[in-house]
Amino acid sequence: MSERKFNLGQIVVTKAIDERMKSSEFFKSFVMRSLTRHIDCDWGDLCEEDKELNEQALKNCDARLFSSYIYGSDKEKIWIITEWDRSVTTILFPEDY
């Protein structure tokens, strides 16, 4: 992991993510790898426009940071969102939003 470009604040997960992590070590590992990617500014499976919005948010510290990662053969997504003030980072399924 390289030098951190932003603070994560408190890391929280939704109930659905928590339950899935408790029932699957593979999924738990995927979530941890995804969080590392988020910290390293690898925004995952986003379009170029959304990646650029994240880069601008890093420079200006005025917007949230958003990442999306795909898990497994079912192409299930998780999202990681760090709030604009960097106080909280939430890990969730899109349907939890």
Wavefront OBJ file of the C-alpha trace (Angstrom):
o trace
v 0.000 0.000 0.000
v 1.332 3.397 -0.948
v 1.089 6.620 1.038
v -2.539 7.350 1.830
v -4.004 10.303 -0.107
v -7.069 10.673 2.097
v -8.501 9.647 5.448
v -11.186 6.984 5.646
v -12.688 8.188 8.893
v -14.811 5.585 10.644
v -15.288 2.469 8.494
v -18.812 1.068 8.584
v -20.626 -1.678 6.693
v -24.304 -2.226 6.089
v -26.092 -5.108 7.769
v -26.192 -7.033 4.482
v -22.432 -6.690 3.962
v -21.768 -7.663 7.581
v -23.917 -10.794 7.332
v -22.287 -11.815 4.068
v -18.786 -11.305 5.474
v -19.663 -13.463 8.489
v -20.904 -16.279 6.246
v -18.146 -16.215 3.603
v -14.403 -15.865 4.149
v -13.977 -15.417 0.380
v -16.363 -12.474 0.384
v -14.697 -11.016 3.477
v -11.316 -11.197 1.713
v -12.834 -9.554 -1.371
v -14.169 -6.684 0.753
v -10.786 -6.173 2.425
v -8.983 -6.190 -0.958
v -11.542 -3.733 -2.300
v -11.005 -1.396 0.643
v -7.263 -1.502 -0.013
v -7.910 -0.634 -3.661
v -10.139 2.269 -2.572
v -7.408 3.569 -0.243
v -4.915 3.305 -3.133
v -7.248 5.390 -5.362
v -8.053 2.430 -7.612
v -11.712 3.268 -8.079
v -12.592 -0.116 -9.555
v -15.335 -0.567 -12.091
v -16.304 3.048 -12.783
v -16.513 4.960 -16.032
v -13.723 7.433 -16.773
v -15.964 10.399 -15.941
v -16.676 9.065 -12.428
v -12.990 8.308 -11.880
v -12.160 11.901 -12.845
v -14.785 13.175 -10.370
v -12.980 11.223 -7.653
v -9.642 12.724 -8.676
v -11.135 16.222 -8.484
v -12.659 15.406 -5.083
v -9.195 14.374 -3.863
v -7.697 17.686 -4.967
v -10.506 19.914 -3.712
v -11.639 17.915 -0.638
v -15.204 18.955 -1.419
v -16.968 15.800 -2.585
v -17.345 12.168 -1.671
v -15.104 9.433 -3.038
v -16.913 6.542 -4.675
v -15.652 3.110 -5.769
v -17.387 0.092 -7.251
v -16.022 -3.448 -7.320
v -17.405 -6.612 -8.917
v -17.415 -9.903 -7.006
v -17.637 -13.414 -8.359
v -19.107 -14.993 -11.442
v -22.520 -13.483 -10.666
v -20.963 -10.021 -11.169
v -22.303 -8.843 -7.814
v -21.232 -5.281 -6.945
v -20.157 -3.607 -3.755
v -19.743 0.113 -3.349
v -17.344 1.957 -1.077
v -18.163 5.581 -0.330
v -16.006 7.966 1.673
v -17.970 11.057 2.687
v -16.877 14.506 1.491
v -15.525 15.460 4.913
v -13.677 12.101 5.170
v -15.428 11.327 8.460
v -16.989 8.006 7.396
v -16.374 5.322 4.793
v -19.310 3.002 4.110
v -19.170 -0.391 2.408
v -22.497 -1.471 0.940
v -24.352 -3.292 -1.786
v -25.953 -0.944 -4.346
v -29.401 -2.032 -3.175
v -28.501 -0.834 0.354
v -28.083 2.748 -0.873
l 1 2 3 4 5 6 7 8 9 10 11 12 13 14 15 16 17 18 19 20 21 22 23 24 25 26 27 28 29 30 31 32 33 34 35 36 37 38 39 40 41 42 43 44 45 46 47 48 49 50 51 52 53 54 55 56 57 58 59 60 61 62 63 64 65 66 67 68 69 70 71 72 73 74 75 76 77 78 79 80 81 82 83 84 85 86 87 88 89 90 91 92 93 94 95 96 97
